[in-house]
Amino acid sequence: MTHPTTGSSGPPDRRARNGEQSAWLHRVAQEAGQGAGGVPVELLGGFLSMLVEAATTGRRPDRAELDAVGLNGRRAAELGVSAGNAVQLYLSAAWRLWRELPGVVTFPDAATTATAAEAVMRAVDRAVAGLAEGYTAARRDMMRSEETLRRELIEDLLRGDADIGALVERAEPFGLDMAQPHQVALAAPTGRLVDAEAALSSLERAVVQGIGDRDVLVATKDGSIVVVAPATPTGQTAAGPPGALRDGLGELMHSDLTRVPRGGPWRIAVGRPYPGSYGIARSYEEAREALGMAARLQLEMPVVRAEDLLIYRVLLRDQPAITDLVQAVASPLAKARGGAGPLLETLDAYFATGCVVTETARRLHLSVRAVTYRLERIAELTGYDPTDPAQRFTVHAAVLGARLLGWPRRDLPAPDPT
């Protein structure tokens, strides 16, 4: 069998390992590194020598050589080199070496050249496969580690009782500026969410695109999806400049989650923005409370904001007082034919439309006469006229309290004996 020779005589590939060829291989490596975007040439390891060996002897890379290439793939991932640039480094080095190889190695005939080319291509194929395998394994390990760190960070941020100095340091790699105000939004599925990871990835991309920044954390907690995002000045929308989410985070999340095959319909609750690490915990508590209150009130709106439910929080702070108000003002409606339900529904629509009878009638699919009759009947039963500005607030507060207490579906709490 004829082998190519390195010079006029001597064993195959003797000079590929000596000092005379080391300068040549070093130059090829440098050019390949520059061609791949400045990738460190150290990531090539013994790849070029492996190719020269394959070209001159036909020997295939052994397990130890391929393992070394895999380790270089891991190093590339750890250094932040993209997979494309790492592969480009190897391919660039391979064709540069092959282009110059005839000036170093003598191929006696075309058949020997073809055999050498096949051996080099096989070596490149196996090396690049090993490089990609090592790179992928490293990225997988890094992602697992990052996901664990992310989950622990979010848990501590939402709890609000971690060491502030350490928290700021841990948040920095995720691009989170703790000096800036952030807000928390929760997305609760009403159906079964099969692929949570797909929903998280899609939602994170959507929010990042919406705010033009990277400091967004997305995770799951207690069956809901949690989003920690930078806050925005009032009046801006998600389509605005970076950080423009004050009025659009909930809508942005709902729009993206409606495309998720399972889990819907979704309900989104958004807390108010606050600065600092404790601000994130406070915003989370507001969003969690708003989510629970929206379910309790059976609100039909898919996106609720903590500030829109402040009146309910005020009412709940003194439950005995609101119970007393409902008992005194709203409970007489139970004497009406059909019970209190239709009259409470009328009052709810009446206040929601700004006390406009015609709009209330349209919303309830009733005639204006029927709505007017119901309002008169309410005044007759309760002694409070909802059309009278002086008495309107009392009636409205009683209606809100009834919704909070679930009356008339549930009995009112027993009065406090004290």
Secondary structure as the mmCIF struct_conf table of DSSP 4:
data_model
#
loop_
_struct_conf.conf_type_id
_struct_conf.id
_struct_conf.beg_label_comp_id
_struct_conf.beg_label_asym_id
_struct_conf.beg_label_seq_id
_struct_conf.end_label_comp_id
_struct_conf.end_label_asym_id
_struct_conf.end_label_seq_id
STRN STRN1 THR A 5 THR A 5
BEND BEND1 THR A 6 PRO A 11
TURN_TY1_P TURN_TY1_P1 PRO A 12 ASP A 13
BEND BEND2 ARG A 14 ARG A 14
HELX_RH_3T_P HELX_RH_3T_P1 ARG A 15 ARG A 17
BEND BEND3 ASN A 18 ASN A 18
HELX_RH_AL_P HELX_RH_AL_P1 GLY A 19 GLY A 35
TURN_TY1_P TURN_TY1_P2 ALA A 36 GLY A 37
BEND BEND4 GLY A 38 GLY A 38
HELX_RH_3T_P HELX_RH_3T_P2 VAL A 41 LEU A 44
TURN_TY1_P TURN_TY1_P3 GLY A 45 GLY A 46
HELX_RH_AL_P HELX_RH_AL_P2 PHE A 47 THR A 57
HELX_LH_PP_P HELX_LH_PP_P1 ARG A 59 PRO A 61
HELX_RH_AL_P HELX_RH_AL_P3 ARG A 63 GLU A 78
TURN_TY1_P TURN_TY1_P4 LEU A 79 GLY A 80
HELX_RH_AL_P HELX_RH_AL_P4 ALA A 83 GLU A 100
HELX_RH_3T_P HELX_RH_3T_P3 LEU A 101 GLY A 103
TURN_TY1_P TURN_TY1_P5 VAL A 104 VAL A 104
BEND BEND5 VAL A 105 VAL A 105
STRN STRN2 THR A 106 THR A 106
BEND BEND6 ASP A 109 ASP A 109
HELX_RH_AL_P HELX_RH_AL_P5 ALA A 110 ARG A 159
BEND BEND7 ALA A 162 ALA A 162
HELX_RH_AL_P HELX_RH_AL_P6 ILE A 164 ALA A 171
HELX_RH_3T_P HELX_RH_3T_P4 GLU A 172 PHE A 174
TURN_TY1_P TURN_TY1_P6 GLY A 175 GLY A 175
TURN_TY1_P TURN_TY1_P7 MET A 178 ALA A 179
BEND BEND8 GLN A 180 GLN A 180
STRN STRN3 HIS A 182 PRO A 189
BEND BEND9 THR A 190 GLY A 191
BEND BEND10 VAL A 194 VAL A 194
HELX_RH_AL_P HELX_RH_AL_P7 ALA A 196 ILE A 211
TURN_TY1_P TURN_TY1_P8 GLY A 212 GLY A 212
BEND BEND11 ASP A 213 ARG A 214
STRN STRN4 LEU A 217 LYS A 221
TURN_TY1_P TURN_TY1_P9 ASP A 222 GLY A 223
STRN STRN5 SER A 224 PRO A 230
TURN_TY1_P TURN_TY1_P10 THR A 234 GLY A 235
TURN_TY1_P TURN_TY1_P11 ALA A 238 ALA A 239
BEND BEND12 GLY A 240 PRO A 241
TURN_TY1_P TURN_TY1_P12 PRO A 242 GLY A 243
TURN_TY1_P TURN_TY1_P13 ARG A 246 GLY A 248
HELX_RH_AL_P HELX_RH_AL_P8 LEU A 249 LEU A 257
TURN_TY1_P TURN_TY1_P14 THR A 258 ARG A 259
BEND BEND13 VAL A 260 GLY A 263
HELX_LH_PP_P HELX_LH_PP_P2 GLY A 264 GLY A 264
BEND BEND14 PRO A 265 PRO A 265
STRN STRN6 TRP A 266 VAL A 270
HELX_LH_PP_P HELX_LH_PP_P3 GLY A 271 PRO A 273
STRN STRN7 TYR A 274 TYR A 274
BEND BEND15 PRO A 275 PRO A 275
HELX_RH_AL_P HELX_RH_AL_P9 GLY A 276 LEU A 297
TURN_TY1_P TURN_TY1_P15 GLN A 298 GLN A 298
BEND BEND16 PRO A 302 PRO A 302
STRN STRN8 VAL A 303 ARG A 305
HELX_RH_3T_P HELX_RH_3T_P5 ALA A 306 LEU A 309
HELX_RH_AL_P HELX_RH_AL_P10 LEU A 310 LEU A 316
TURN_TY1_P TURN_TY1_P16 ARG A 317 ASP A 318
HELX_RH_AL_P HELX_RH_AL_P11 GLN A 319 LEU A 325
HELX_RH_PI_P HELX_RH_PI_P1 VAL A 326 ALA A 330
HELX_RH_3T_P HELX_RH_3T_P6 SER A 331 LYS A 335
BEND BEND17 ALA A 336 ALA A 336
TURN_TY1_P TURN_TY1_P17 ARG A 337 GLY A 338
BEND BEND18 ALA A 340 ALA A 340
HELX_RH_AL_P HELX_RH_AL_P12 GLY A 341 ALA A 352
TURN_TY1_P TURN_TY1_P18 THR A 353 GLY A 354
BEND BEND19 CYS A 355 CYS A 355
HELX_RH_AL_P HELX_RH_AL_P13 VAL A 357 LEU A 364
TURN_TY1_P TURN_TY1_P19 HIS A 365 HIS A 365
HELX_RH_AL_P HELX_RH_AL_P14 VAL A 368 THR A 382
BEND BEND20 GLY A 383 GLY A 383
TURN_TY1_P TURN_TY1_P20 PRO A 386 THR A 387
BEND BEND21 ASP A 388 ASP A 388
HELX_RH_AL_P HELX_RH_AL_P15 PRO A 389 LEU A 405
TURN_TY1_P TURN_TY1_P21 GLY A 406 ARG A 409
BEND BEND22 ARG A 410 ARG A 410
HELX_LH_PP_P HELX_LH_PP_P4 ASP A 411 ASP A 416
#
